[in-house]
Amino acid sequence: MGGYVEFYCPFCRYHEPELAIGHGSQARQYLALFKCDHCKTIGSAWVSEEGRIRCGNCYDTEITLLPDETQLCVCPRCGEQGSLSKKQGEWS
C-alpha cells in the first residue's frame, strides 16, 4: 500500500497537494518523491529495476530522488525551505 504527502513552500506559496508515494500491488516498482530542477517541480515517479526515472512533467531524467521520510526540502521554485507532510489516505 502507498500513501500521500503534500509539499508547501510558505515563501513563494508553491503547493503540490497530493503526491502518491510507496508500493502498490506490484512489488517490483514503487512511487518515489523527486525534485526536478529543469521544470522546478516536486512530484512522484515510478521507480523500477529496469527503467530510467523521469520527471512526470517535463520527462527530464536529471531528477533528484527524495527519501519517503523527507519532511523539509528546498523549494525548487524559490530556493527557500518548504515542507512535506503526510496526508490521510492510502492507495494500492
N, C-alpha and C positions, 0 to 999 in steps of 0.2 A: 504494500500500500504506500501511496505517496501522500504528501501534504502540500500546503500552500504557505507562501510567505509574501510579504509586501515590502517594497522599498519606498522610502520617503526622504527627500532632502529638504530640510527646513529653510535652507538658504535660497535656492532657486525654485523650490516647490515642485521639482521633478518627482513624479509619483508613478510607480508601477504597482497597481492594486492587487494583482493576483498572479503570482508566479508559481507554477507547479514544480515540485521537486520530489525526488525519491524514486523507488522502484515500483513498477506496475505489475502486471500479471506475467511479464516476461523477465526472467532473472538476468538475462544477458545484456540488457540495456536499462538505462535509468535517465531521469531528467536531472540535470545539474545546473546550478546557477552559474552565470557568466557575466562578465563586463566586456563590452565591445568599445574600444577607443575609436574605431573607424566611424561608426554611426552614433556614438555617445549614448548607448543604452545599457540597461541591465535586463537580462532575460533568463530563460531556461532553455536548454537544448538537450536533445537526446544524445547520450554517450553510449557507444557500443564498442565491442572489441575490434571490429573490423573496419569501421568507418572513421572519416575525419569529422571533427566537430566544427560546426559553422554557426555563425550568428543567425538567429531566426529572422532578423530584419533586413540585413544587407548581405548575408551569406559570406561574409569575410571569415577566413579561417584563423586569423590572428586575434583570438579572443582569450581572455584570462578567466580560467575556471575558478570559482569561489567555493570554499567548503560549505556544506549544507548548514553548518552551525554558525556561520558568519552572522554577526549582529551589527557591526559597524563596517562601512565601506565608503571609500572615496567616491563621491558622485561623479559619474562620467561626463556630466554636462557642465558643472561649475568648478569641480575640483575640491569642494568642501566636504565635510563629514556628513554622510547620510546614514540611515539606519534600516536594517532589515528586521522585520518582526514576524513571528509565526501567526498564522490565521487559523481559525477553526475550519474543519472540513478535511475530507480525505478523497482520494481518487484511486482507482485500481485499473 
